[in-house]
Amino acid sequence: MQDLHIADPPQRGHTPESSEYRAPNLHIWTMCFALFGIQIVWGLQNANTSRIFQALGADVAALPALWIAGPITGLIVQPIVGHLSDHSRSRFGKRRPFLLAGGLLTALALLVMPNATTLWTAIAALWLLTASINITMDPSRALVADNLPPAQRARGYAVQVFFIGTGAVFASALPWMLVNWFGVAGTAAPGALPPALRYAFYIGSACLVVSVLWTVTFTRERPATGGAAPAERPAPATTGPIVRLSAGGRTPAIGGAALLLAALLLRWQWEVVVLAAATALIGLAQLAAGRRRARGDASLGLFQIGEDFVRMPAALRRLAVVQFFTWFALFAMWIYATPAIARSHFGAADPASAAYNAAADWVGILFATYNGVAALGALALPTLSARIGERRAYAACLWCGAAGMAGFVLISDPGLLWLAAVGVGLAWAAILSLPYAIIVGAVPPAKVGVYLGIHNIFLVIPQLVAAIGLGPLVAGPMGGAPAMALAIAAELLGVAALAALLIPRPQP
C-alpha cells in the first residue's frame, strides 16, 4: 500500500504552477476518487427524493417546495466552507478535514432518510443530507486546483466527472438492480418505502465512507507556503473600491429586505421568504466588508466572502447567466422526471401502484444512462475543448442536453427514452467539468475555494426560483401535467447554450 502515497509535495522548482511538474496519473485518480461516493449520494437523492416524498403523502404540486433544502444549504454552506478551507492550515491539510467531516455526516444522513415514517421526518433528513454533502463538495473540487498544474487541471476535472458519472450510474440503477437481480421487494404498503429503496441508501452510505477515506488517506496536499493562511487583500489606499463595495451591497440588502417584508406581510410562499432573506444577507455581508475596509481593518473574517463576491472576475459573472438557465432546467428534470414519465408513459399517478414504482425504477435506469454517458464523454472533453475552445464545447454539449430534454416529452415509446438520456448525459459531462476549469483559470490561486463556493450560489438561485415558480406553473397553466416542466427545461438549456458563447476568454 505504500506505493499509493504518490501525492508527495513537489520539490522546489516543481510546484503545480511550474511547467516542469506533472502529477502522476495515479495521484489524479486517487485525488478524485471521493467524487465516486459523493455522487452516489446525489444520484440516490436526485432519483428518489420525489418518490420518497410522494410515498409519504406529498402532492406533486408541492414537490418543488419540498426540494428546497438542497438549494438553501448549498447557498449557505459552500461559500463558508470554501473560505474556511482556503484559510485552513491544519497538519492534515486544507481540504481533507472538511472532506472527511462532511463525508461522515452524509453517511449518517443516508441511514436516516429511508427510514422516515412521516413526510416531515423525510424533509428534516433531506436538510441534514444536503447540508452534509455540501460540506464535502467544495473541498473535493478544490483539491484539483490546489495540487495540479494548470496544464493538468482540465484532465483532473475530467477524471472527477468520470467518477461522478460512474457513481451516479451505480446509484441511479441500484434500486432496479436490487429488485430485478436480487429479488428485493420493490413495492410497499401505502405510506411506507420499499425495502429495495432502503437497502440502496444503506449501500450508498458504505460506498461514500470507503471512497472518502481512500482519498483522504492516500492524497497528500501540497503544503502551504510559509505555514500561514493566505493574506487577504490589504485595505485599499483610496476610497473608490470601498465605495463600490458598499454600493454593490446596498442594492441587494435593501431589495432583499423589502422583498422579505412584503413576503411576510402578504404571506407569500415561504420559498420567497428564504430567497429574500438570502439576498439581504449577501448584501449585508458586502456592506459589512466595505465598512471594515473603510476603518482600515486588514482582516475581514467571513465578511471577506462579501468582498470577493463584489470583485469576482467577468468570466464568473457571465458564467452565472449560463448557470441560471442550466440549473433551473436540471432542477425541473430531477423533480418532475419520475411523475412525468409515470403519467405519460406508464399511465400511473398513484405512488403506491406497481406501475408507478416500475416507472420510478425505469427513471433510475434513465438517470444511470445519462450519468454513464457523462462519465465517458468527460474523458473526451479536454480534447474537444482544445480543438474548438471551452466555450464552444460547453455550448455544443448544452444544445445536446436541450434536445435530450425535449426527447423526454416527444418520444412516446418508454423503451426509447434512453436516446433522450444520451443527450442529457452529454450536457451533464460539460456542466460538471467545464465551468470549474473556467473558474480556476480566472481566479487567484489563493481564492479557489471561496470562488468555487460563490459559484455555487449561482447554481442555487435558479433552483430557488424554480422551487417558487414551478409548482404553481405546473398546477395552473400546465393543467397539472408534469411533462410540461420538462418542455420548459429543454427551452432553457437552449438559451444557456447561447449564453455560454458569451463567456469571455481568459487574458494571456
Salt bridges, closest charged atoms under 4 A:
ASP8 OD1 - ARG220 NH1 2.44
GLU17 OE2 - ARG153 NH2 3.61
GLU17 OE2 - ARG222 NH2 3.71
ASP86 OD1 - ARG95 NH2 2.96
ASP146 OD2 - ARG95 NE 2.59
GLU221 OE2 - ARG96 NE 3.50
ASP297 OD2 - ARG292 NE 3.41
ASP297 OD2 - ARG295 NH2 3.18
GLU307 OE1 - ARG233 NH1 3.77
GLU307 OE2 - ARG293 NE 2.88
GLU307 OE2 - ARG311 NH2 3.82
ASP308 OD1 - ARG233 NH1 2.82
ASP308 OD2 - LYS447 NZ 3.30
ASP361 OD1 - ARG51 NH1 3.20
GLU390 OE1 - ARG391 NH1 3.27
